[in-house]
Amino acid sequence: MSGCGGGSCGCGGGKSQGADGASVAEALAPIAVARVNDVALHAPGEALGDEALRQRAYAELLRQAAQRAGLLAATDPGPIDGVHSEAASEAIEALLAREITLPEPDERACRRYFAAHPQRFAQGERVRAAHILLAVTPGVDVAALRAHAEGLLVRLRCEDEAAFAKAAAENSNCPSGEQGGVLGWLTRDECLPEIASLLFAQDEANRHTGVLPRLLSSRHGFHILRVDEREAGAVPDFAQVRGSVAALLRHQLSVTAMRQYLDLLAGQAQLQGVSLSQADSPLVQ
């Protein structure tokens, strides 16, 4: 396989995208400190991207909830550069184990999911793909970067592979850009989960070849993806993958329950300078 594959698509090296034409006054304007219940999430003057800021805010919500639950000392020093103390990390794990309980997926639910998504468990499925990564780097204007990526996507859907290769060389922050963005043959396990969900989409409407019509946002930035060829895998019997089906359903339940719990904590908190989803109703199990 050529290129960097899914796991190393966030190299962050090479070219970066930023905002053009910002005035000196805008550049020198003080950055308001975001807070959760009056606890600062970053140092004065430190600029964080929206996603990094939200991650710190959610982590701080959990740390404070652990303190209220008596699982963490009130004297815990709080995070340093977004990193919690070891005691806080352990207390948060204990809090989540206590507050979030999940039902075990039963046989009926597992069989129903498998019947609806058999290709999700195919063994040996591969795609031959290429991509362009526009990385979100410190100080980048994310809105301007997204707009640039979306415009590039629209243009490339109307052009050939040579144009894609040229755009990859000029724009991609992934080392694969030097090879026209080519990643070679990929399996689901070789990709970041968010990339795999698009490359290996199960509904026929999304199983495109060519430049995929949707811009993908990952932990590394914005991806323009192209699928050149697909090889279908063999779908095993349900009995062979029953454990994998149950594990996937448990994960989905866990993600939903965690989101609900964080939204509930956010709804009970005083937030400054950070926008989070909020809820004022009890956790739905």
Order of alpha helices (4+ residues) and beta strands (2+ residues): alpha-beta-beta-alpha-alpha-alpha-beta-alpha-alpha-beta-alpha-beta-beta-beta-alpha-beta
